[in-house]
Amino acid sequence: VEVVESGGGLVQPGGSLRLSCAAFGFRLDYYAIVWFRQAPGKEREGVSCINNNDGRTYYADSVKGRFTISRDNAKNMVYLQMNSLKPEDTAVYYCAAVNVVRTRVAGLDDADSYDYDYWGQGTQVTVSS
């Protein structure tokens, strides 16, 4: 039972990547997904969140207008489309699943306090020329 990220890599500034978060061994239907990132020497940052039922999405100010989170419950997947990438987006990106039956998810402000059930191992994103 786990979530696994994929899709990271090296991209030039202004480029795009799509990260995927796949759930194995459980259904995502009752889980909100939060994407975090952590750069060397920096604190972990909540980047984006998507609810399970109404599909409501939330974004950090640093990525608003450039990143888009989406989910496909039938495929048990969540995606993070990242456009107009900047060097400061360089980080390891993680997805984390939180059960909305046990935890009220209301955006990114409290993302660090949610009781996550599953964390991925992370995927490296490097934005450099």
DSSP file (Angstrom, degrees, kcal/mol; ACC not computed):
  #  RESIDUE AA STRUCTURE BP1 BP2  ACC     N-H-->O    O-->H-N    N-H-->O    O-->H-N    TCO  KAPPA ALPHA  PHI   PSI    X-CA   Y-CA   Z-CA
    1    1 A V              0   0    0      0, 0.0     2,-0.3     0, 0.0    24,-0.2   0.000 360.0 360.0 360.0 117.5    0.0    0.0    0.0
    2    2 A E  E     -A   24   0A   0     22,-2.3    22,-3.2    24,-0.1     2,-0.4  -0.987 360.0-117.1-167.2 167.4    1.7    3.1   -1.2
    3    3 A V  E     -A   23   0A   0    116,-0.4     2,-0.4    -2,-0.3   118,-0.3  -0.964  28.0-162.5-117.4 144.0    1.8    6.2   -3.4
    4    4 A V  E     -A   22   0A   0     18,-2.3    18,-2.7    -2,-0.4     2,-0.2  -0.990   4.8-150.1-132.4 126.3    4.5    6.6   -6.0
    5    5 A E  E     +A   21   0A   0     -2,-0.4     2,-0.3    16,-0.2    16,-0.2  -0.633  22.3 164.1 -91.4 152.5    5.6    9.8   -7.7
    6    6 A S  E     +A   20   0A   0     14,-1.8    14,-2.8    -2,-0.2   117,-0.1  -0.965  38.9  70.3-154.4 167.4    7.0    9.9  -11.2
    7    7 A G        +     0   0    0     -2,-0.3    11,-0.3     1,-0.3    14,-0.0   0.363  60.6 133.8 105.4  -4.2    7.7   12.4  -14.0
    8    8 A G        +     0   0    0     12,-0.1     2,-0.3     9,-0.1    -1,-0.3  -0.171  21.8 120.9 -71.3 172.7   10.5   14.4  -12.5
    9    9 A G  E     -d  125   0B   0    115,-0.8   117,-2.8   114,-0.1     2,-0.5  -0.987  60.5 -49.4 164.6-167.3   13.6   15.3  -14.5
   10   10 A L  E     +d  126   0B   0     -2,-0.3     2,-0.3   115,-0.2   117,-0.2  -0.866  54.0 167.1-101.3 129.1   15.8   18.1  -15.8
   11   11 A V  E     -d  127   0B   0    115,-2.7   117,-2.1    -2,-0.5     3,-0.1  -0.984  33.7-112.9-141.4 150.7   14.2   20.9  -17.7
   12   12 A Q    >   -     0   0    0     -2,-0.3     3,-2.3   115,-0.2    73,-0.2  -0.452  51.0 -80.8 -78.9 155.6   15.2   24.3  -18.9
   13   13 A P  T 3  S+     0   0    0      0, 0.0    73,-0.2     0, 0.0    -1,-0.1  -0.296 121.4  28.3 -54.2 137.4   13.7   27.5  -17.4
   14   14 A G  T 3  S+     0   0    0     71,-3.3    70,-0.6     1,-0.3    72,-0.1   0.285 100.2 117.7  90.6  -9.8   10.3   28.1  -19.1
   15   15 A G    <   -     0   0    0     -3,-2.3    70,-2.3    70,-0.2     2,-0.3  -0.078  56.1-123.5 -82.5-175.0    9.8   24.4  -19.7
   16   16 A S        +     0   0    0     67,-0.2     2,-0.3    68,-0.2    67,-0.2  -0.935  20.7 179.2-133.3 152.2    7.1   22.0  -18.5
   17   17 A L  E     - B   0  82A   0     65,-2.1    65,-3.3    -2,-0.3     2,-0.5  -0.980  17.4-145.4-143.3 152.4    6.9   18.8  -16.6
   18   18 A R  E     - B   0  81A   0     -2,-0.3     2,-0.3   -11,-0.3    63,-0.2  -0.970  15.5-158.9-120.9 118.1    3.9   16.7  -15.5
   19   19 A L  E     - B   0  80A   0     61,-2.7    61,-2.5    -2,-0.5     2,-0.4  -0.688   6.0-154.8 -90.6 146.5    4.3   14.8  -12.3
   20   20 A S  E     -AB   6  79A   0    -14,-2.8   -14,-1.8    -2,-0.3     2,-0.5  -0.937   9.3-162.2-121.3 145.6    2.2   11.8  -11.5
   21   21 A C  E     -AB   5  78A   0     57,-2.8    57,-2.0    -2,-0.4     2,-0.4  -0.966  15.5-168.2-126.0 112.0    1.2   10.4   -8.1
   22   22 A A  E     -AB   4  77A   0    -18,-2.7   -18,-2.3    -2,-0.5     2,-0.5  -0.851  10.6-145.5-106.2 135.3   -0.1    6.8   -8.4
   23   23 A A  E     -A    3   0A   0     53,-2.1     2,-0.4    -2,-0.4   -20,-0.2  -0.844  14.7-169.7 -99.8 133.4   -1.9    5.0   -5.6
   24   24 A F  E     +A    2   0A   0    -22,-3.2   -22,-2.3    -2,-0.5     3,-0.1  -0.984  67.1  10.6-124.3 129.5   -1.3    1.2   -5.1
   25   25 A G  S    S+     0   0    0     -2,-0.4     2,-0.3   -24,-0.2    -1,-0.1   0.418 119.2  53.4  89.3  -1.9   -3.3   -1.0   -2.8
   26   26 A F  S    S-     0   0    0    -24,-0.2     2,-0.4    50,-0.1    -1,-0.1  -0.981  82.7-105.3-155.8 162.4   -6.0    1.5   -2.0
   27   27 A R    >   -     0   0    0     -2,-0.3     3,-0.6     1,-0.1    -3,-0.1  -0.728  13.8-147.9 -94.1 140.7   -8.5    3.7   -3.7
   28   28 A L  G >  S+     0   0    0     -2,-0.4     3,-2.3    45,-0.3    -1,-0.1   0.507  74.7 101.1 -80.5  -4.0   -7.9    7.5   -3.9
   29   29 A D  G 3  S+     0   0    0      1,-0.3    -1,-0.2    44,-0.2    44,-0.1   0.799  88.3  37.6 -55.6 -32.7  -11.7    8.2   -3.8
   30   30 A Y  G <  S+     0   0    0     -3,-0.6    70,-2.3     2,-0.0    71,-0.5   0.121 105.5  88.1-105.9  20.8  -11.6    9.1    0.0
   31   31 A Y  E <   -E   99   0B   0     -3,-2.3     2,-0.3    68,-0.2    68,-0.2  -0.957  60.5-148.8-125.5 135.9   -8.3   10.9   -0.1
   32   32 A A  E     -E   98   0B   0     66,-2.6    66,-2.5    -2,-0.4     2,-0.5  -0.722  24.2-140.8 -87.2 151.7   -7.2   14.4   -0.7
   33   33 A I  E     -EF  97  50B   0     17,-2.0    17,-2.2    -2,-0.3     2,-0.4  -0.956  14.4-168.1-119.9 133.1   -3.8   14.7   -2.2
   34   34 A V  E     -EF  96  49B   0     62,-2.5    62,-2.1    -2,-0.5     2,-0.5  -0.973  10.9-148.7-118.1 132.4   -1.2   17.3   -1.3
   35   35 A W  E     -EF  95  48B   0     13,-3.2    12,-3.1    -2,-0.4    13,-1.4  -0.880  21.0-178.1 -96.2 129.0    1.9   17.9   -3.3
   36   36 A F  E     -EF  94  46B   0     58,-3.1    58,-2.5    -2,-0.5     2,-0.3  -0.791   8.1-162.0-115.3 163.5    4.9   19.1   -1.3
   37   37 A R  E     -EF  93  45B   0      8,-2.0     8,-2.9    -2,-0.3     2,-0.4  -0.992   4.0-166.9-142.5 153.4    8.4   20.1   -2.4
   38   38 A Q  E     -E   92   0B   0     54,-2.0    54,-2.3    -2,-0.3     6,-0.1  -0.950   4.3-163.6-143.4 121.9   11.6   20.5   -0.5
   39   39 A A    >   -     0   0    0      4,-0.4     3,-2.3    -2,-0.4    52,-0.1  -0.669  44.8 -78.3 -97.0 155.9   14.8   22.1   -1.8
   40   40 A P  T 3  S+     0   0    0      0, 0.0    -1,-0.1     0, 0.0     3,-0.1  -0.299 117.5   6.0 -55.9 129.6   18.2   21.6   -0.3
   41   41 A G  T 3  S+     0   0    0      1,-0.3     2,-0.3    -3,-0.0    -3,-0.0   0.517 112.9 102.2  76.8   4.8   18.5   23.8    2.8
   42   42 A K  S <  S-     0   0    0     -3,-2.3    -1,-0.3     1,-0.0     2,-0.1  -0.823  75.0-102.8-119.9 160.0   14.9   24.9    2.7
   43   43 A E        -     0   0    0     -2,-0.3    -4,-0.4     1,-0.1     2,-0.1  -0.389  47.7 -90.0 -75.3 156.5   11.8   23.9    4.6
   44   44 A R        -     0   0    0     -6,-0.1     2,-0.4    -2,-0.1    -6,-0.2  -0.415  45.6-155.8 -64.5 141.0    9.2   21.7    3.1
   45   45 A E  E     -F   37   0B   0     -8,-2.9    -8,-2.0    -2,-0.1     2,-0.5  -0.978  16.0-129.6-126.4 130.2    6.6   23.7    1.2
   46   46 A G  E     +F   36   0B   0     -2,-0.4   -10,-0.3   -10,-0.2     3,-0.1  -0.687  29.6 177.0 -74.5 123.8    3.0   22.7    0.4
   47   47 A V  E     -     0   0B   0    -12,-3.1    13,-2.5    -2,-0.5     2,-0.3   0.861  55.4 -11.6 -99.0 -46.5    2.6   23.4   -3.3
   48   48 A S  E     -FG  35  59B   0    -13,-1.4   -13,-3.2    11,-0.2    -1,-0.4  -0.994  52.2-162.1-159.4 154.9   -0.9   22.2   -4.2
   49   49 A C  E     -FG  34  58B   0      9,-1.9     9,-2.2    -2,-0.3     2,-0.4  -0.994   0.9-166.4-142.5 144.1   -3.8   20.3   -2.9
   50   50 A I  E     -FG  33  57B   0    -17,-2.2   -17,-2.0    -2,-0.3     7,-0.2  -0.995  19.2-132.9-134.1 131.1   -6.9   18.7   -4.5
   51   51 A N        -     0   0    0      5,-2.5   -19,-0.1    -2,-0.4   -20,-0.1  -0.230  15.8-127.2 -73.5 169.0   -9.9   17.4   -2.6
   52   52 A N  S    S+     0   0    0    -22,-0.1    -1,-0.1     2,-0.1    21,-0.1   0.867  94.1  24.3 -87.7 -37.2  -11.4   14.0   -3.2
   53   53 A N  S    S+     0   0    0      1,-0.1   -23,-0.0   -23,-0.1   -24,-0.0   0.925 128.7  30.3-100.6 -53.6  -15.1   14.8   -3.9
   54   54 A D  S    S-     0   0    0      2,-0.1     3,-0.1     1,-0.0    -1,-0.1   0.561  93.8-130.1 -87.5  -5.8  -15.7   18.3   -5.2
   55   55 A G        +     0   0    0      1,-0.2    -3,-0.1    15,-0.0    16,-0.0   0.668  43.1 170.4  69.9  14.5  -12.3   18.5   -6.8
   56   56 A R        -     0   0    0     -6,-0.1    -5,-2.5     1,-0.1     2,-0.3  -0.340  17.2-153.5 -61.5 139.5  -11.5   21.8   -5.2
   57   57 A T  E     -G   50   0B   0     -7,-0.2     2,-0.3    -3,-0.1    -7,-0.2  -0.854  13.2-167.0-121.1 153.7   -7.9   22.9   -5.7
   58   58 A Y  E     -G   49   0B   0     -9,-2.2    -9,-1.9    -2,-0.3     2,-0.4  -0.981   5.4-168.3-138.1 147.2   -5.5   25.0   -3.8
   59   59 A Y  E     -G   48   0B   0     -2,-0.3   -11,-0.2   -11,-0.2     2,-0.2  -0.985  25.7-115.1-138.4 147.0   -2.1   26.4   -4.8
   60   60 A A    >>  -     0   0    0    -13,-2.5     3,-1.8    -2,-0.4     4,-1.2  -0.506  35.4-116.9 -70.1 149.5    0.8   28.1   -3.1
   61   61 A D  T 34 S+     0   0    0      1,-0.3     3,-0.2     2,-0.2    -1,-0.1   0.828 112.6  65.2 -57.9 -31.3    1.3   31.7   -4.2
   62   62 A S  T 34 S+     0   0    0      1,-0.2    -1,-0.3     3,-0.0   -15,-0.1   0.688 114.8  27.4 -68.1 -17.6    4.7   30.8   -5.6
   63   63 A V  T X> S+     0   0    0     -3,-1.8     3,-2.4   -16,-0.2     4,-2.2   0.442  85.0 129.6-122.8  -3.5    3.1   28.4   -8.2
   64   64 A K  T 3< S+     0   0    0     -4,-1.2     4,-0.1     1,-0.3   -16,-0.0  -0.297  79.6  16.5 -59.2 132.3   -0.3   29.9   -8.8
   65   65 A G  T 34 S+     0   0    0      2,-0.5    -1,-0.3     1,-0.1     3,-0.1   0.259 125.2  59.5  89.5 -12.5   -1.0   30.4  -12.5
   66   66 A R  T <4 S+     0   0    0     -3,-2.4    17,-2.1     1,-0.2     2,-0.3   0.689  97.0  55.5-115.6 -32.7    1.8   28.1  -13.5
   67   67 A F  E  <  -C   82   0A   0     -4,-2.2    -2,-0.5    15,-0.2     2,-0.4  -0.798  59.3-167.2-106.6 146.6    0.9   24.7  -11.9
   68   68 A T  E     -C   81   0A   0     13,-2.5    13,-3.1    -2,-0.3     2,-0.4  -0.987   5.1-158.3-134.4 124.9   -2.3   22.7  -12.3
   69   69 A I  E     +C   80   0A   0     -2,-0.4     2,-0.3    11,-0.2    11,-0.2  -0.804  20.6 163.2 -99.9 143.0   -3.3   19.8  -10.1
   70   70 A S  E     -C   79   0A   0      9,-1.9     9,-3.0    -2,-0.4     2,-0.3  -0.962  19.7-148.3-150.6 165.7   -5.9   17.3  -11.3
   71   71 A R  E     -C   78   0A   0     -2,-0.3     2,-0.4     7,-0.2     7,-0.2  -0.984  11.0-162.4-140.8 152.2   -7.0   13.8  -10.5
   72   72 A D  E >>> -C   77   0A   0      5,-2.9     5,-2.0    -2,-0.3     4,-0.8  -0.848   9.2-176.0-131.4  93.8   -8.4   10.8  -12.3
   73   73 A N  T 345S+     0   0    0     -2,-0.4     3,-0.3     1,-0.3   -45,-0.3   0.821  82.4  61.5 -63.6 -30.3  -10.0    8.6   -9.7
   74   74 A A  T 345S+     0   0    0      1,-0.2    -1,-0.3    -3,-0.1   -45,-0.0   0.864 113.5  36.1 -64.0 -34.0  -10.8    5.9  -12.2
   75   75 A K  T <45S-     0   0    0     -3,-0.8    -1,-0.2     2,-0.2    -2,-0.2   0.466 109.3-125.0 -95.0  -3.1   -7.1    5.5  -12.8
   76   76 A N  T  <5 +     0   0    0     -4,-0.8   -53,-2.1    -3,-0.3     2,-0.3   0.912  68.0 128.4  61.3  42.9   -6.2    6.1   -9.2
   77   77 A M  E   < -BC  22  72A   0     -5,-2.0    -5,-2.9   -55,-0.2     2,-0.4  -0.933  45.8-162.9-133.7 150.6   -3.9    8.9  -10.2
   78   78 A V  E     -BC  21  71A   0    -57,-2.0   -57,-2.8    -2,-0.3     2,-0.3  -0.987  17.7-159.3-128.7 143.6   -3.2   12.6   -9.4
   79   79 A Y  E     -BC  20  70A   0     -9,-3.0    -9,-1.9    -2,-0.4     2,-0.4  -0.870  14.8-158.6-123.7 153.6   -1.2   14.8  -11.6
   80   80 A L  E     -BC  19  69A   0    -61,-2.5   -61,-2.7    -2,-0.3     2,-0.6  -0.895  12.4-161.0-131.3 103.9    0.7   18.1  -11.2
   81   81 A Q  E     -BC  18  68A   0    -13,-3.1   -13,-2.5    -2,-0.4     2,-0.6  -0.747   9.8-166.0 -84.7 122.6    1.2   19.9  -14.5
   82   82 A M  E     +BC  17  67A   0    -65,-3.3   -65,-2.1    -2,-0.6     2,-0.2  -0.942  11.0 173.7-118.0 115.6    4.0   22.4  -14.1
   83   83 A N        +     0   0    0    -17,-2.1   -67,-0.2    -2,-0.6   -68,-0.2  -0.725  58.8  24.4-115.0 165.8    4.5   25.1  -16.7
   84   84 A S  S    S-     0   0    0    -70,-0.6    -1,-0.2    -2,-0.2   -68,-0.2   0.899  84.5-160.2  48.6  48.7    6.8   28.1  -17.0
   85   85 A L        -     0   0    0    -70,-2.3   -71,-3.3    -3,-0.2   -70,-0.2  -0.267   7.9-159.1 -66.5 145.6    9.2   26.4  -14.7
   86   86 A K    >   -     0   0    0    -73,-0.2     3,-2.3    -3,-0.1     4,-0.3  -0.834  32.3-109.2-120.8 157.3   11.8   28.5  -12.9
   87   87 A P  G >  S+     0   0    0      0, 0.0     3,-1.8     0, 0.0    40,-0.3   0.844 117.8  63.4 -54.9 -32.2   15.1   27.6  -11.3
   88   88 A E  G 3  S+     0   0    0      1,-0.3   -49,-0.1    38,-0.1    -3,-0.0   0.571  88.6  69.4 -73.0  -5.5   13.5   28.2   -7.9
   89   89 A D  G <  S+     0   0    0     -3,-2.3    -1,-0.3    38,-0.1     2,-0.2   0.538  70.9 120.5 -83.0  -6.9   11.1   25.3   -8.6
   90   90 A T    <   +     0   0    0     -3,-1.8     2,-0.3    -4,-0.3    36,-0.2  -0.405  41.0 105.2 -61.3 124.5   14.0   23.0   -8.3
   91   91 A A  E    S- H   0 125B   0     34,-1.9    34,-2.8    -2,-0.2     2,-0.5  -0.969  76.0 -79.7-178.4 171.3   13.3   20.5   -5.5
   92   92 A V  E     -EH  38 124B   0    -54,-2.3   -54,-2.0    -2,-0.3     2,-0.5  -0.869  47.8-147.6 -89.9 129.3   12.2   17.0   -4.6
   93   93 A Y  E     -EH  37 123B   0     30,-2.9    30,-2.0    -2,-0.5     2,-0.4  -0.854  16.5-174.2-105.6 132.4    8.5   16.8   -5.0
   94   94 A Y  E     -E   36   0B   0    -58,-2.5   -58,-3.1    -2,-0.5     2,-0.4  -0.926  14.1-149.5-123.1 145.5    6.4   14.5   -2.9
   95   95 A C  E     -E   35   0B   0     -2,-0.4    25,-2.1   -60,-0.2     2,-0.4  -0.922  15.3-170.5-110.3 147.4    2.7   13.5   -2.9
   96   96 A A  E     -EI  34 119B   0    -62,-2.1   -62,-2.5    -2,-0.4     2,-0.4  -0.996  11.7-143.7-137.9 140.7    0.9   12.7    0.3
   97   97 A A  E     -EI  33 118B   0     21,-2.4    20,-2.9    -2,-0.4    21,-1.5  -0.887  13.3-172.1-110.4 132.6   -2.6   11.2    0.8
   98   98 A V  E     -E   32   0B   0    -66,-2.5   -66,-2.6    -2,-0.4     2,-0.5  -0.988  26.3-123.6-126.9 130.0   -4.9   12.2    3.6
   99   99 A N  E >>  -E   31   0B   0     16,-0.5     4,-1.9    -2,-0.4     3,-0.7  -0.578  15.5-157.4 -74.6 119.4   -8.2   10.4    4.4
  100  100 A V  T 34 S+     0   0    0    -70,-2.3    -1,-0.2    -2,-0.5   -69,-0.1   0.596  87.6  67.2 -78.2  -9.8  -10.9   13.0    4.3
  101  101 A V  T 34 S+     0   0    0    -71,-0.5    -1,-0.2     1,-0.1     3,-0.1   0.852 115.3  28.1 -72.7 -33.9  -13.2   10.9    6.5
  102  102 A R  T <4 S+     0   0    0     -3,-0.7     2,-0.5     1,-0.2    -2,-0.2   0.712 125.4  45.2 -97.0 -25.6  -10.8   11.4    9.4
  103  103 A T  S  < S-     0   0    0     -4,-1.9     2,-0.7    12,-0.1    -1,-0.2  -0.976  73.7-134.3-129.4 128.0   -9.2   14.8    8.5
  104  104 A R        -     0   0    0     -2,-0.5     2,-0.6    -3,-0.1    -3,-0.1  -0.711  23.9-157.7 -80.4 118.9  -10.9   17.9    7.4
  105  105 A V        +     0   0    0     -2,-0.7     3,-0.1    -5,-0.1     6,-0.0  -0.874  24.4 161.0-103.2 120.8   -8.9   19.2    4.4
  106  106 A A        -     0   0    0     -2,-0.6     3,-0.3     1,-0.4     2,-0.2  -0.279  57.4 -68.6-136.9  49.0   -9.4   22.9    3.7
  107  107 A G        -     0   0    0      1,-0.2    -1,-0.4     2,-0.1     3,-0.2  -0.559  68.4 -53.3 105.7-166.1   -6.5   24.0    1.7
  108  108 A L  S >  S+     0   0    0     -2,-0.2     3,-1.9     1,-0.2     4,-0.4   0.651 106.2  84.4 -92.8 -18.4   -2.8   24.4    2.1
  109  109 A D  T 3  S+     0   0    0     -3,-0.3     3,-0.2     1,-0.3    -1,-0.2   0.858 106.1  29.3 -57.8 -35.2   -2.6   26.7    5.1
  110  110 A D  T >> S+     0   0    0     -3,-0.2     3,-1.9     1,-0.2     4,-0.6   0.146  85.2 118.8-107.0  18.0   -2.8   23.7    7.5
  111  111 A A  G X4 S+     0   0    0     -3,-1.9     3,-0.9     1,-0.3    -1,-0.2   0.835  70.9  57.1 -57.4 -35.4   -1.2   21.2    5.2
  112  112 A D  G 34 S+     0   0    0     -4,-0.4    -1,-0.3     1,-0.2    -2,-0.1   0.695 107.0  50.2 -70.3 -16.3    1.7   20.5    7.6
  113  113 A S  G <4 S+     0   0    0     -3,-1.9    -1,-0.2     2,-0.1    -2,-0.2   0.506  81.8 114.1-101.0  -4.8   -0.8   19.5   10.3
  114  114 A Y  S << S-     0   0    0     -3,-0.9     2,-1.3    -4,-0.6    -9,-0.0  -0.319  73.9-117.9 -66.3 150.8   -2.9   17.0    8.4
  115  115 A D        -     0   0    0    -16,-0.1   -16,-0.5     2,-0.0     2,-0.2  -0.722  37.9-158.3 -90.7  89.1   -2.7   13.4    9.4
  116  116 A Y        -     0   0    0     -2,-1.3   -18,-0.2   -18,-0.2     3,-0.1  -0.436  18.2-166.6 -75.9 139.6   -1.3   11.8    6.3
  117  117 A D  S    S+     0   0    0    -20,-2.9     2,-0.4     1,-0.3   -19,-0.2   0.810  73.2  22.8 -90.4 -35.0   -1.8    8.2    5.6
  118  118 A Y  E     -I   97   0B   0    -21,-1.5   -21,-2.4  -116,-0.1     2,-0.4  -0.995  58.0-172.1-140.2 139.6    0.7    7.8    2.8
  119  119 A W  E     -I   96   0B   0     -2,-0.4  -116,-0.4   -23,-0.2   -23,-0.2  -0.975  19.4-135.0-125.0 142.2    3.8    9.6    1.6
  120  120 A G        -     0   0    0    -25,-2.1  -116,-0.2    -2,-0.4     3,-0.1  -0.370  23.7-114.0 -85.8 174.4    5.7    8.9   -1.6
  121  121 A Q        -     0   0    0   -118,-0.3  -117,-0.1     1,-0.2    -1,-0.1   0.622  60.3-117.4 -84.2 -14.9    9.5    8.7   -1.9
  122  122 A G        -     0   0    0    -27,-0.1     2,-0.4   -30,-0.0   -28,-0.2   0.027  14.3-120.4  98.6 154.8    9.7   11.8   -4.0
  123  123 A T  E     - H   0  93B   0    -30,-2.0   -30,-2.9  -117,-0.1     2,-0.3  -1.000  26.8-121.1-135.4 134.8   10.8   12.7   -7.5
  124  124 A Q  E     - H   0  92B   0     -2,-0.4  -115,-0.8   -32,-0.2     2,-0.5  -0.577  22.9-170.3 -81.9 131.6   13.5   15.2   -8.3
  125  125 A V  E     -dH   9  91B   0    -34,-2.8   -34,-1.9    -2,-0.3     2,-0.5  -0.990   5.2-176.4-118.6 124.1   12.7   18.2  -10.4
  126  126 A T  E     -d   10   0B   0   -117,-2.8  -115,-2.7    -2,-0.5     2,-0.7  -0.981   8.4-167.7-124.7 122.4   15.7   20.3  -11.6
  127  127 A V  E     +d   11   0B   0     -2,-0.5     2,-0.3   -40,-0.3  -115,-0.2  -0.925  34.1 130.8-111.8 110.4   15.2   23.5  -13.6
  128  128 A S              0   0    0   -117,-2.1    -2,-0.1    -2,-0.7   -42,-0.0  -0.994 360.0 360.0-159.1 148.2   18.4   24.7  -15.1
  129  129 A S              0   0    0     -2,-0.3  -117,-0.1  -117,-0.2    -1,-0.1   0.416 360.0 360.0 -94.2 360.0   19.9   25.9  -18.3
